[in-house]
Amino acid sequence: MIAKEDILSLKAKILPAGADQILDYLVARHQQVELTHIVLENVPLLIIGRHGMIARIPVNGVLQKVSQPAGILELLHAFFQKQETLYLFINLPDIPVPSEVTQVLQEVQARALRKEELRRLIDRALDERDEALFYQASEEWRKLTSSDN
């Protein structure tokens, strides 16, 4: 079984046309979906790649292969009527994040880590009754929180 969050996180990748509605459908049936890291043979399988999708689903004992989103949804509707497991193979790149965004995220993370460190320092200063350390850490804390606003 795959978690709903894992399926929804796929939306943060570059999806082929029609994949978003198929992922929405899979979220509702996540307890019947298993993520695989290899392409399996002779099992119900949905492959989502950068340039398209293909579903290999058994229908009346014959493995049907469909690559169009409407056809895939139709096969999935029929497949999920049975209580079988669908294997999902994903080969998608992440959406590229501009370096400016990455830099801002790193700065925010560094500030958050520093705030946590200052909080521990303030607690330690209070425990040890270290007035100088308390005032120094409190002032830096005040500057960090005022720059956040």
Residue frames as a rotation matrix with the C-alpha (Angstrom) as fourth column:
MET 1
0.582 0.814 0.000 0.00
0.814 -0.582 0.000 0.00
0.000 0.000 -1.000 0.00
ILE 2
-0.531 -0.702 0.474 1.25
0.697 -0.680 -0.228 3.48
0.483 0.210 0.850 -0.85
ALA 3
-0.349 0.372 -0.860 0.43
0.690 -0.520 -0.504 6.51
-0.634 -0.769 -0.075 1.29
LYS 4
0.672 0.673 0.310 -1.80
0.723 -0.503 -0.474 9.24
-0.163 0.543 -0.824 -0.14
GLU 5
0.694 -0.452 -0.561 0.97
-0.212 -0.872 0.440 11.76
-0.688 -0.187 -0.701 0.54
ASP 6
-0.348 -0.864 0.365 3.41
0.132 0.340 0.931 9.76
-0.928 0.372 -0.004 -1.61
ILE 7
-0.077 0.405 0.911 1.01
0.979 0.205 -0.008 9.86
-0.190 0.891 -0.412 -4.54
LEU 8
0.882 0.465 -0.078 0.28
0.451 -0.880 -0.145 13.54
-0.136 0.093 -0.986 -4.05
SER 9
0.317 -0.843 -0.434 4.01
-0.086 -0.482 0.872 14.31
-0.945 -0.239 -0.226 -3.84
LEU 10
-0.263 -0.382 0.886 4.31
0.803 0.422 0.421 13.09
-0.535 0.822 0.195 -7.41
LYS 11
0.708 0.591 0.387 2.53
0.706 -0.607 -0.365 16.29
0.019 0.532 -0.847 -8.43
ALA 12
0.696 -0.559 -0.451 5.77
-0.260 -0.781 0.568 18.09
-0.670 -0.278 -0.689 -7.55
LYS 13
-0.395 -0.785 0.477 7.36
0.272 0.396 0.877 16.44
-0.878 0.476 0.057 -10.55
ILE 14
-0.528 0.182 -0.829 7.04
-0.780 -0.491 0.388 17.09
-0.337 0.852 0.402 -14.27
LEU 15
-0.220 0.580 0.784 4.02
0.023 0.807 -0.590 15.01
-0.975 -0.112 -0.191 -15.27
PRO 16
-0.961 0.005 0.275 2.99
0.274 0.114 0.955 13.87
-0.026 0.994 -0.111 -18.73
ALA 17
-0.632 0.774 0.029 -0.36
-0.696 -0.584 0.419 15.07
0.341 0.245 0.908 -20.09
GLY 18
0.239 0.893 -0.382 -3.31
-0.486 0.451 0.748 13.55
0.840 0.007 0.542 -18.25
ALA 19
-0.382 -0.475 -0.793 -1.28
0.358 0.715 -0.601 12.12
0.852 -0.513 -0.103 -15.39
ASP 20
-0.897 0.010 0.442 -2.61
-0.371 -0.562 -0.739 14.52
0.241 -0.827 0.508 -12.78
GLN 21
0.074 0.988 0.134 -6.19
-0.970 0.041 0.238 13.21
0.230 -0.147 0.962 -13.08
ILE 22
0.362 -0.027 -0.932 -4.91
-0.061 0.997 -0.053 9.62
0.930 0.076 0.359 -12.94
LEU 23
-0.725 -0.660 -0.199 -2.92
0.200 0.075 -0.977 10.44
0.659 -0.748 0.078 -9.79
ASP 24
-0.561 0.614 0.555 -6.05
-0.816 -0.522 -0.248 11.97
0.137 -0.592 0.794 -8.26
TYR 25
0.470 0.746 -0.471 -7.89
-0.670 0.649 0.359 8.74
0.574 0.147 0.805 -9.01
LEU 26
0.005 -0.564 -0.826 -5.08
0.234 0.803 -0.547 6.66
0.972 -0.191 0.136 -7.48
VAL 27
-0.780 -0.262 0.568 -5.18
-0.420 -0.453 -0.786 8.72
0.463 -0.852 0.243 -4.27
ALA 28
0.077 0.915 0.396 -8.71
-0.992 0.031 0.123 7.47
0.100 -0.402 0.910 -3.63
ARG 29
0.908 0.239 -0.343 -7.56
-0.259 0.966 -0.013 3.87
0.328 0.101 0.939 -4.17
HIS 30
0.158 -0.971 0.181 -4.13
-0.864 -0.225 -0.451 4.15
0.478 -0.085 -0.874 -2.52
GLN 31
0.115 -0.103 0.988 -4.70
-0.774 0.614 0.154 1.02
-0.623 -0.782 -0.009 -0.41
GLN 32
0.775 0.170 0.608 -4.64
0.186 0.859 -0.477 -1.04
-0.604 0.483 0.634 -3.63
VAL 33
0.853 -0.520 0.040 -1.53
-0.163 -0.339 -0.927 0.65
0.496 0.784 -0.374 -5.05
GLU 34
0.694 -0.719 -0.038 2.03
0.406 0.347 0.846 -0.51
-0.594 -0.603 0.532 -4.43
LEU 35
0.713 -0.533 -0.456 5.08
-0.679 -0.688 -0.258 1.50
-0.176 0.493 -0.852 -5.51
THR 36
0.744 -0.531 0.407 7.77
0.522 0.841 0.142 -0.48
-0.417 0.107 0.903 -7.33
HIS 37
0.371 -0.711 -0.597 11.28
-0.473 -0.698 0.538 0.54
-0.799 0.083 -0.596 -8.33
ILE 38
-0.830 -0.546 0.111 11.55
-0.179 0.450 0.875 -1.96
-0.528 0.706 -0.471 -11.17
VAL 39
-0.163 0.772 -0.614 9.29
-0.984 -0.086 0.154 -2.65
0.066 0.629 0.774 -14.12
LEU 40
-0.491 0.076 0.868 7.55
-0.363 0.888 -0.283 -5.89
-0.792 -0.454 -0.408 -13.27
GLU 41
-0.770 0.237 -0.592 6.24
-0.517 0.310 0.798 -8.39
0.373 0.921 -0.116 -15.80
ASN 42
-0.473 0.651 -0.594 2.88
0.254 0.746 0.615 -10.18
0.843 0.140 -0.519 -15.72
VAL 43
-0.468 0.419 -0.778 1.40
0.827 -0.104 -0.553 -8.01
-0.313 -0.902 -0.298 -12.96
PRO 44
0.627 0.687 0.367 -1.07
0.754 -0.654 -0.065 -5.11
0.196 0.318 -0.928 -13.15
LEU 45
-0.248 -0.872 -0.422 1.29
0.848 -0.406 0.340 -2.19
-0.468 -0.274 0.840 -13.73
LEU 46
0.904 0.366 0.219 1.06
0.426 -0.812 -0.400 1.53
0.032 0.455 -0.890 -14.41
ILE 47
-0.174 -0.984 -0.048 4.21
0.955 -0.180 0.234 3.25
-0.239 -0.005 0.971 -15.62
ILE 48
0.933 0.355 -0.058 4.37
0.336 -0.918 -0.209 7.03
-0.128 0.175 -0.976 -15.47
GLY 49
-0.063 -0.992 0.109 7.37
0.947 -0.025 0.321 8.53
-0.316 0.123 0.941 -17.20
ARG 50
-0.538 -0.271 -0.798 8.45
0.189 -0.962 0.199 11.94
-0.821 -0.044 0.569 -18.39
HIS 51
-0.875 0.083 -0.477 7.02
-0.467 -0.405 0.786 11.56
-0.128 0.911 0.393 -21.87
GLY 52
-0.151 0.895 -0.419 3.91
-0.703 0.201 0.682 9.51
0.695 0.398 0.599 -21.17
MET 53
-0.255 0.204 0.945 2.19
-0.814 0.483 -0.324 6.68
-0.522 -0.852 0.043 -19.39
ILE 54
-0.344 0.262 -0.902 1.38
-0.564 0.710 0.422 3.08
0.751 0.654 -0.096 -20.10
ALA 55
-0.028 0.417 0.908 -0.91
-0.912 0.361 -0.195 0.76
-0.410 -0.834 0.370 -18.20
ARG 56
-0.573 -0.091 -0.815 -0.65
-0.448 0.867 0.218 -3.01
0.687 0.490 -0.538 -18.45
ILE 57
-0.441 0.572 0.691 -3.80
-0.813 0.072 -0.578 -4.33
-0.380 -0.817 0.434 -16.82
PRO 58
-0.989 0.119 0.085 -5.27
0.141 0.929 0.341 -7.84
-0.038 0.350 -0.936 -17.11
VAL 59
-0.280 0.949 -0.142 -8.80
-0.875 -0.314 -0.368 -7.88
-0.394 0.021 0.919 -18.51
ASN 60
0.764 0.644 0.015 -10.53
-0.608 0.729 -0.316 -11.26
-0.214 0.232 0.949 -18.84
GLY 61
0.665 -0.555 0.500 -7.19
0.291 0.809 0.511 -13.03
-0.688 -0.195 0.699 -18.50
VAL 62
0.377 -0.534 0.757 -5.52
0.873 -0.067 -0.483 -10.98
0.308 0.843 0.441 -21.26
LEU 63
-0.167 -0.543 -0.823 -2.98
0.719 -0.638 0.274 -8.24
-0.674 -0.546 0.497 -20.50
GLN 64
0.694 0.444 0.567 -4.28
0.705 -0.578 -0.411 -4.98
0.145 0.685 -0.714 -22.02
LYS 65
-0.436 -0.832 -0.342 -1.77
0.818 -0.525 0.234 -2.22
-0.374 -0.178 0.910 -22.81
VAL 66
0.608 0.653 0.452 -3.09
0.751 -0.658 -0.060 1.33
0.258 0.376 -0.890 -22.98
SER 67
-0.460 -0.866 -0.195 -1.18
0.888 -0.447 -0.107 4.60
0.005 -0.222 0.975 -23.18
GLN 68
-0.442 0.380 0.813 -3.88
0.120 -0.872 0.474 7.27
0.889 0.307 0.339 -23.56
PRO 69
-0.945 -0.001 0.328 -5.10
-0.312 -0.302 -0.901 8.89
0.099 -0.953 0.285 -20.30
ALA 70
-0.059 0.996 0.064 -8.80
-0.998 -0.062 0.030 8.26
0.034 -0.063 0.997 -21.02
GLY 71
0.368 0.146 -0.919 -8.11
-0.381 0.925 -0.006 4.60
0.848 0.352 0.395 -21.79
ILE 72
-0.673 -0.667 -0.320 -5.95
0.084 0.361 -0.929 4.23
0.735 -0.652 -0.187 -18.70
LEU 73
-0.726 0.459 0.511 -8.69
-0.684 -0.408 -0.604 5.68
-0.069 -0.789 0.611 -16.49
GLU 74
0.298 0.874 -0.383 -11.23
-0.896 0.395 0.204 3.34
0.329 0.282 0.901 -18.03
LEU 75
0.072 -0.365 -0.928 -9.00
-0.007 0.930 -0.367 0.31
0.997 0.033 0.065 -17.37
LEU 76
-0.883 -0.457 0.106 -8.31
-0.081 -0.075 -0.994 1.47
0.462 -0.887 0.029 -13.82
HIS 77
-0.269 0.874 0.405 -12.03
-0.962 -0.267 -0.063 1.86
0.054 -0.406 0.912 -13.10
ALA 78
0.588 0.490 -0.644 -12.60
-0.528 0.835 0.154 -1.76
0.613 0.250 0.749 -14.12
PHE 79
-0.190 -0.781 -0.595 -9.45
0.084 0.590 -0.803 -3.00
0.978 -0.203 -0.047 -12.38
PHE 80
-0.867 -0.237 0.438 -10.20
-0.357 -0.320 -0.878 -1.44
0.348 -0.917 0.193 -9.00
GLN 81
0.251 0.966 0.057 -13.60
-0.844 0.190 0.502 -3.18
0.474 -0.174 0.863 -8.87
LYS 82
0.616 -0.184 -0.766 -11.59
0.313 0.949 0.024 -6.26
0.723 -0.255 0.642 -7.91
GLN 83
0.930 -0.302 0.209 -9.54
-0.321 -0.396 0.860 -6.19
-0.177 -0.867 -0.465 -4.72
GLU 84
0.609 -0.773 0.177 -6.18
0.786 0.560 -0.262 -6.60
0.103 0.298 0.949 -6.46
THR 85
0.330 -0.611 -0.720 -2.97
0.301 -0.655 0.694 -4.62
-0.895 -0.446 -0.033 -6.20
LEU 86
0.923 -0.135 0.360 -1.82
0.297 -0.346 -0.890 -2.24
0.244 0.929 -0.279 -8.92
TYR 87
0.161 -0.938 -0.306 1.93
0.834 -0.036 0.551 -1.71
-0.528 -0.344 0.777 -9.12
LEU 88
0.986 0.167 -0.002 3.08
0.151 -0.897 -0.416 1.82
-0.071 0.410 -0.909 -9.89
PHE 89
0.060 -0.992 0.108 6.45
0.948 0.091 0.305 2.55
-0.313 0.084 0.946 -11.48
ILE 90
0.930 0.234 -0.282 7.50
0.190 -0.966 -0.173 6.20
-0.313 0.108 -0.944 -11.58
ASN 91
-0.109 -0.960 0.259 10.29
0.952 -0.025 0.305 7.66
-0.286 0.280 0.916 -13.69
LEU 92
0.713 0.452 0.536 9.85
0.569 -0.820 -0.064 11.42
0.410 0.351 -0.842 -13.40
PRO 93
-0.490 -0.862 0.131 12.28
0.629 -0.454 -0.631 14.28
0.603 -0.226 0.765 -12.86
ASP 94
-0.077 0.399 -0.914 11.64
0.847 -0.458 -0.271 16.80
-0.526 -0.794 -0.303 -10.11
ILE 95
0.827 0.323 0.461 10.49
0.503 -0.790 -0.350 20.26
0.251 0.521 -0.816 -11.11
PRO 96
-0.204 -0.974 0.096 13.66
0.804 -0.223 -0.551 22.32
0.558 -0.036 0.829 -11.38
VAL 97
0.723 0.354 -0.593 13.93
0.659 -0.611 0.439 24.84
-0.207 -0.708 -0.675 -8.55
PRO 98
0.642 -0.495 0.585 15.67
0.107 -0.698 -0.708 28.11
0.759 0.517 -0.395 -9.46
SER 99
-0.224 -0.849 -0.479 18.92
0.710 0.194 -0.677 28.71
0.668 -0.491 0.559 -7.58
GLU 100
-0.616 0.052 0.786 17.49
-0.359 -0.907 -0.221 31.91
0.701 -0.418 0.577 -6.05
VAL 101
0.488 0.860 0.147 14.68
-0.607 0.213 0.765 29.92
0.627 -0.463 0.626 -4.44
THR 102
0.527 -0.382 -0.759 17.13
0.518 0.853 -0.069 27.30
0.674 -0.356 0.648 -3.19
GLN 103
-0.571 -0.796 0.201 19.29
0.369 -0.468 -0.803 30.04
0.734 -0.384 0.560 -1.69
VAL 104
-0.264 0.563 0.783 16.32
-0.720 -0.655 0.228 31.63
0.641 -0.504 0.579 0.12
LEU 105
0.746 0.564 -0.354 15.25
-0.240 0.724 0.647 28.22
0.622 -0.397 0.675 1.45
GLN 106
0.112 -0.800 -0.590 18.77
0.695 0.487 -0.529 27.57
0.710 -0.350 0.610 2.75
GLU 107
-0.701 -0.353 0.619 18.83
-0.083 -0.823 -0.563 30.99
0.708 -0.446 0.548 4.46
VAL 108
0.206 0.864 0.459 15.45
-0.768 -0.148 0.623 30.36
0.606 -0.481 0.633 6.10
GLN 109
0.735 0.031 -0.678 16.61
0.218 0.935 0.278 26.94
0.643 -0.352 0.680 7.27
ALA 110
-0.331 -0.930 -0.160 19.84
0.578 -0.066 -0.813 28.40
0.745 -0.362 0.559 8.68
ARG 111
-0.519 0.217 0.827 17.86
-0.541 -0.832 -0.122 31.10
0.662 -0.511 0.549 10.56
ALA 112
0.599 0.801 -0.014 15.50
-0.538 0.415 0.734 28.46
0.594 -0.432 0.679 11.98
LEU 113
0.436 -0.526 -0.730 18.44
0.584 0.782 -0.215 26.34
0.684 -0.333 0.649 13.14
ARG 114
-0.641 -0.694 0.328 20.10
0.247 -0.591 -0.768 29.39
0.727 -0.411 0.550 14.72
LYS 115
-0.069 0.706 0.705 16.84
-0.735 -0.514 0.442 30.30
0.674 -0.488 0.554 16.51
GLU 116
0.807 0.356 -0.471 16.64
-0.036 0.826 0.562 26.80
0.589 -0.437 0.680 17.96
GLU 117
-0.030 -0.913 -0.406 20.26
0.726 0.259 -0.636 27.02
0.687 -0.314 0.656 19.05
LEU 118
-0.648 -0.175 0.742 19.61
-0.206 -0.897 -0.391 30.43
0.734 -0.406 0.545 20.67
ARG 119
0.432 0.867 0.249 16.56
-0.590 0.063 0.805 29.07
0.682 -0.495 0.538 22.47
ARG 120
0.660 -0.261 -0.704 18.73
0.512 0.842 0.168 26.33
0.549 -0.471 0.690 23.97
LEU 121
-0.453 -0.880 0.141 21.37
0.540 -0.397 -0.742 28.91
0.709 -0.260 0.655 24.91
ILE 122
-0.289 0.445 0.848 18.78
-0.581 -0.785 0.215 31.10
0.761 -0.430 0.485 26.63
ASP 123
0.781 0.583 -0.225 17.46
-0.226 0.599 0.768 28.08
0.582 -0.549 0.600 28.55
ARG 124
0.289 -0.766 -0.575 20.99
0.776 0.539 -0.328 27.12
0.561 -0.351 0.750 29.57
ALA 125
-0.595 -0.511 0.620 21.77
0.128 -0.822 -0.555 30.72
0.793 -0.250 0.555 30.60
LEU 126
0.192 0.748 0.635 18.66
-0.692 -0.355 0.628 30.78
0.696 -0.560 0.450 32.77
ASP 127
0.836 0.107 -0.539 19.51
0.189 0.865 0.465 27.42
0.516 -0.490 0.703 34.34
GLU 128
0.064 -0.933 -0.353 23.09
0.921 0.191 -0.339 28.53
0.384 -0.303 0.872 35.05
ARG 129
0.754 0.315 -0.577 22.08
0.532 -0.808 0.254 32.11
-0.386 -0.498 -0.776 35.95
ASP 130
-0.421 -0.891 0.170 24.53
0.786 -0.265 0.559 33.42
-0.453 0.369 0.812 33.33
GLU 131
0.362 0.649 -0.670 23.29
0.321 -0.761 -0.564 36.96
-0.875 -0.011 -0.483 32.83
ALA 132
-0.279 -0.554 -0.784 25.77
-0.559 -0.571 0.602 37.93
-0.781 0.606 -0.151 30.09
LEU 133
-0.971 -0.059 0.231 24.98
0.124 0.700 0.703 34.86
-0.203 0.711 -0.673 27.98
PHE 134
-0.170 0.985 0.031 21.25
0.817 0.159 -0.554 35.43
-0.550 -0.069 -0.832 28.52
TYR 135
0.349 0.311 -0.884 21.39
-0.050 -0.936 -0.348 39.06
-0.936 0.166 -0.311 27.32
GLN 136
-0.586 -0.645 -0.490 23.65
-0.560 -0.114 0.821 38.22
-0.585 0.755 -0.295 24.37
ALA 137
-0.901 0.279 0.333 21.47
0.407 0.809 0.424 35.30
-0.151 0.517 -0.842 23.18
SER 138
0.023 0.969 -0.245 18.24
0.724 -0.185 -0.664 37.25
-0.689 -0.162 -0.706 23.81
GLU 139
0.056 -0.067 -0.996 19.46
-0.375 -0.926 0.041 40.19
-0.925 0.371 -0.077 21.76
GLU 140
-0.882 -0.389 -0.265 20.44
-0.395 0.308 0.866 37.95
-0.256 0.868 -0.425 18.84
TRP 141
-0.623 0.740 0.254 17.06
0.718 0.670 -0.191 36.18
-0.312 0.063 -0.948 19.16
ARG 142
0.188 0.707 -0.682 15.28
0.314 -0.701 -0.640 39.57
-0.931 -0.094 -0.354 19.04
LYS 143
-0.316 -0.396 -0.862 17.20
-0.650 -0.572 0.501 40.59
-0.691 0.719 -0.076 15.91
LEU 144
-0.994 -0.058 0.098 16.43
0.021 0.753 0.658 37.29
-0.112 0.656 -0.747 14.17
THR 145
-0.352 0.933 0.080 12.73
0.851 0.355 -0.387 37.40
-0.389 -0.068 -0.919 14.97
SER 146
0.185 0.409 -0.894 12.40
0.014 -0.910 -0.414 41.08
-0.983 0.064 -0.174 14.03
SER 147
-0.629 -0.443 -0.639 14.02
-0.623 -0.206 0.755 40.39
-0.466 0.873 -0.146 10.64
ASP 148
-0.844 0.407 0.350 11.48
0.494 0.843 0.211 37.57
-0.209 0.351 -0.913 10.08
ASN 149
0.155 0.945 -0.287 8.68
0.691 -0.311 -0.652 40.11
-0.706 -0.097 -0.701 10.35
